[in-house]
């Protein structure tokens, strides 16, 4: 009888998980299985807390949520003054939560499946032309100790389409110049090989010749890191932002840009040149092709030229 009672209690626990345990288990899943950064995990936790507060006010447990509850929750977010982008992001977190509960067989259906995401207008970031990128590099004073380093940083960001976190983590052992590739450690510690062009290779080699000249000043902990500061240590994200902003200002570029602008320019120029979107997806390290579409857009002239070239009734 005691054994049967234990089984019944376990069954009850499975189907009445409760919000605390459900969210804690989901966060652990994101941390251990998905290897998300602590910043991303914190954002998911904040968004799920909003949904938990809504559901508890309705007296609804995780396994009892249905489509109407989710739609009412979105309506509440709207009434709170959250914009559509924020609403869509929070809904995405709730979708992920219920996909996890489906995997764990806590629920047998996804209440978010038939809920439409708020329509968010695409806000495309700034794109630099090739001439503007060249101007940024030309504006660098190569007589200064950090000149060739900064030039190589701009070229690597642009020619390889790297995130700033990927750039500052590049190691000497990630460079396979004879094969024309570099190894990049992306989100979730996922590795990918990215082609690197002759110009970037040349710029990095010039920088490396200077870097090696001051080898005695390199902190042993960072000896394998490619891009270093003047103290021989790894660059910070903030330092790379400062470098990009300063080079843009020296080149007379008025656009509001960041290191990510060079990544977006990389993808845009590839697509405009006719690159396959799937290939661009692989180089950017995106899991979903839909994410890649956000980072690429075609200007009206390129679209018109493509239609005139390929459409049978041009």
C-alpha positions in Angstrom: 0.0 0.0 0.0 2.9 2.3 0.8 4.5 1.5 -2.5 1.2 2.2 -4.4 0.9 5.5 -2.5 4.4 6.4 -3.6 3.6 5.7 -7.2 0.4 7.8 -6.9 2.3 10.6 -5.3 5.0 10.5 -8.1 2.2 10.6 -10.7 0.6 13.6 -9.0 3.9 15.4 -8.9 4.4 14.9 -12.7 1.0 16.3 -13.6 1.0 19.1 -11.0 4.5 20.4 -11.3 3.8 23.9 -10.2 5.3 27.1 -11.5 8.4 27.2 -9.3 9.6 23.8 -10.3 8.6 24.1 -13.9 10.4 27.4 -14.4 13.5 26.2 -12.4 13.7 23.0 -14.5 13.3 25.0 -17.7 16.1 27.4 -16.7 18.4 24.5 -15.9 17.5 23.0 -19.3 18.6 26.3 -21.0 21.8 26.4 -19.0 22.9 22.8 -19.3 21.4 21.5 -22.5 21.2 24.7 -24.6 24.4 26.2 -23.1 22.9 29.7 -23.2 24.7 32.7 -21.7 23.8 33.9 -18.3 22.5 37.1 -19.8 20.1 35.2 -22.1 19.0 32.9 -19.2 18.3 36.0 -17.0 16.2 37.5 -19.8 14.2 34.2 -20.2 13.7 34.1 -16.4 12.4 37.7 -16.3 9.9 37.0 -19.2 8.7 33.8 -17.7 8.1 35.5 -14.4 5.7 37.9 -16.1 3.8 34.9 -17.5 3.8 33.1 -14.1 2.4 36.1 -12.4 -0.4 36.4 -15.0 -1.2 32.6 -14.7 -1.2 32.6 -10.9 -3.6 35.5 -10.8 -5.9 33.4 -12.9 -5.4 30.4 -10.7 -3.9 28.3 -13.5 -1.1 25.8 -13.2 1.5 25.2 -16.1 -0.3 22.1 -17.3 -3.7 23.8 -17.4 -2.7 26.8 -19.6 -4.6 26.9 -22.9 -4.6 29.1 -26.0 -7.0 31.6 -24.6 -4.8 32.2 -21.6 -1.8 32.9 -23.8 -3.8 35.3 -26.0 -5.2 37.1 -22.8 -1.6 37.3 -21.6 -0.5 39.1 -24.8 -3.5 41.4 -24.5 -2.3 42.3 -21.0 1.2 43.0 -22.2 -0.3 45.3 -24.8 -2.3 47.1 -22.1 0.9 47.5 -20.1 2.3 49.5 -22.9 4.9 47.0 -24.2 5.7 47.4 -27.8 5.2 44.6 -30.3 8.8 43.6 -30.4 8.8 43.1 -26.6 5.5 41.2 -26.8 6.9 38.9 -29.5 10.1 38.2 -27.6 8.2 37.3 -24.4 5.8 35.0 -26.4 8.9 33.3 -27.9 10.1 32.5 -24.4 6.7 31.1 -23.5 6.8 29.0 -26.6 10.2 27.6 -25.7 8.9 26.8 -22.2 6.0 24.7 -23.5 8.2 23.0 -26.0 10.3 21.9 -23.1 7.2 20.8 -21.1 6.2 18.7 -24.2 9.6 17.0 -24.3 9.3 16.2 -20.6 5.7 15.0 -21.1 4.4 17.4 -18.5 1.8 18.6 -21.0 0.4 16.8 -24.0 -0.2 19.9 -26.2 1.4 23.2 -26.8 -1.0 26.1 -25.9 1.1 28.5 -27.9 0.9 26.6 -31.1 -2.0 28.4 -32.7 -1.2 31.8 -31.2 -0.1 34.4 -33.7 3.0 36.4 -32.9 2.5 40.2 -32.9 3.5 41.5 -36.3 6.8 43.3 -35.8 8.0 45.7 -38.5 11.6 44.9 -39.6 14.0 47.6 -38.4 17.1 47.0 -40.4 20.4 48.1 -38.9 22.8 50.5 -40.6 24.8 49.0 -43.5 28.2 50.3 -44.5 29.3 50.4 -48.1 32.6 48.8 -49.2 33.9 52.4 -49.7 32.9 53.4 -46.2 34.7 50.3 -44.7 37.8 51.2 -46.8 37.6 54.8 -45.5 37.5 53.6 -41.9 40.7 51.6 -42.5 42.4 54.4 -44.4 41.7 56.8 -41.5 43.8 54.7 -39.1 47.2 56.0 -38.2 49.4 53.0 -38.9 52.4 54.7 -37.2 50.7 54.2 -33.8 51.3 51.0 -31.9 47.6 49.9 -32.2 47.2 51.0 -35.8 47.7 47.6 -37.6 45.8 45.8 -34.9 42.8 48.1 -35.4 43.0 47.7 -39.1 43.0 43.9 -38.8 40.1 44.0 -36.4 37.9 45.9 -38.8 38.9 43.6 -41.7 38.3 40.5 -39.7 34.9 41.6 -38.4 33.8 42.5 -42.0 35.4 39.8 -44.1 34.4 37.0 -41.7 31.1 38.4 -40.4 32.0 37.8 -36.7 30.2 38.8 -33.6 32.3 40.9 -31.3 32.4 38.2 -28.7 33.7 35.8 -31.3 36.4 38.3 -32.4 37.8 38.9 -29.0 37.9 35.1 -28.3 39.9 34.2 -31.5 43.0 32.3 -30.7 46.2 31.8 -32.6 45.4 28.1 -32.8 42.1 29.0 -34.5 43.9 30.4 -37.6 44.3 28.0 -40.5 45.5 30.5 -43.1 47.0 27.8 -45.4 43.5 26.4 -45.8 41.8 29.8 -45.9 39.7 29.3 -42.8 39.4 30.3 -39.2 37.7 28.4 -36.4 35.1 30.4 -34.6 33.5 29.6 -31.2 29.9 30.9 -31.4 26.9 30.9 -29.2 26.5 27.8 -27.0 30.2 27.0 -27.6 29.4 25.8 -31.1 32.3 25.7 -33.4 32.2 26.6 -37.1 34.8 27.1 -39.8 34.6 30.5 -41.6 36.4 31.3 -44.8 38.9 34.2 -44.5 40.1 36.3 -47.5 43.6 37.2 -48.5 43.2 40.8 -47.4 42.2 39.8 -43.8 45.0 37.3 -43.7 47.6 39.9 -44.8 46.3 42.5 -42.3 46.4 39.9 -39.4 49.9 38.8 -40.4 51.2 42.4 -40.4 49.6 42.9 -36.9 51.1 39.6 -35.7 54.6 40.7 -36.7 54.3 43.6 -34.3 52.5 41.6 -31.7 55.3 39.1 -31.6 57.9 41.9 -31.3 56.5 42.8 -27.9 56.1 39.2 -26.8 57.8 39.8 -23.5 54.9 42.0 -22.4 52.1 39.5 -23.3 50.3 38.2 -20.2 51.0 34.4 -20.2 47.3 33.7 -19.7 46.5 35.4 -23.0 49.4 34.3 -25.1 47.1 32.3 -27.4 44.6 35.1 -27.8 44.9 36.9 -31.2 43.9 40.5 -30.5 45.5 42.0 -27.4 45.4 45.4 -25.6 48.6 47.4 -24.8 48.9 45.5 -21.6 49.2 42.2 -23.4 45.7 41.1 -22.3 42.5 40.1 -24.1 40.4 43.0 -25.5 37.0 43.7 -24.0 33.8 44.1 -26.0 33.7 47.7 -24.9 37.2 48.4 -26.3 36.2 47.0 -29.7 33.1 49.2 -29.7 35.3 52.2 -29.0 37.7 51.3 -31.8 34.9 51.0 -34.4 33.2 54.3 -33.3 36.5 56.2 -33.4 37.5 54.9 -36.8 34.0 55.7 -38.2 34.3 59.3 -36.8 37.8 59.7 -38.3 36.4 58.6 -41.7 33.6 61.2 -41.4 30.9 58.5 -41.3 27.8 59.9 -39.6 25.9 56.6 -39.3 25.3 55.1 -35.9 27.4 52.0 -36.1 28.9 49.3 -33.9 31.0 46.1 -34.5 27.7 44.4 -35.4 27.3 46.8 -38.3 30.3 45.2 -40.0 28.7 41.7 -39.5 25.4 42.9 -41.0 27.3 44.6 -43.9 29.2 41.3 -44.5 25.9 39.4 -44.9 24.2 42.1 -46.9 27.1 42.3 -49.4 27.2 38.6 -49.8 23.5 38.3 -50.6 23.6 41.3 -53.0 26.5 39.6 -54.7 24.4 36.4 -55.3 25.5 34.2 -52.4 23.2 31.4 -51.3 21.3 32.3 -48.1 22.0 28.9 -46.6 25.7 29.4 -47.1 25.4 32.8 -45.4 23.5 31.2 -42.6 26.4 28.7 -42.0 29.0 31.4 -42.0 27.0 33.6 -39.5 26.4 30.6 -37.3 22.6 31.0 -37.2 20.5 27.9 -36.2 17.5 29.2 -38.2 17.4 30.5 -41.7 14.7 33.0 -40.5 17.3 34.7 -38.3 19.6 35.0 -41.3 16.8 36.7 -43.3 16.8 39.5 -40.6 20.4 40.2 -41.2 20.1 40.4 -44.9 18.2 42.7 -47.2 18.2 43.6 -50.8 18.1 47.2 -51.9 15.6 48.1 -54.6 18.2 48.4 -57.3 19.5 45.0 -56.7 16.0 43.5 -56.6 15.1 45.2 -59.8 18.2 44.1 -61.6 17.6 40.5 -60.5 14.0 40.5 -61.8 15.1 41.9 -65.1 17.8 39.3 -65.4 15.9 36.2 -64.5 12.1 36.8 -65.0 10.8 35.4 -68.3 8.5 38.4 -68.8 11.0 41.1 -68.0 
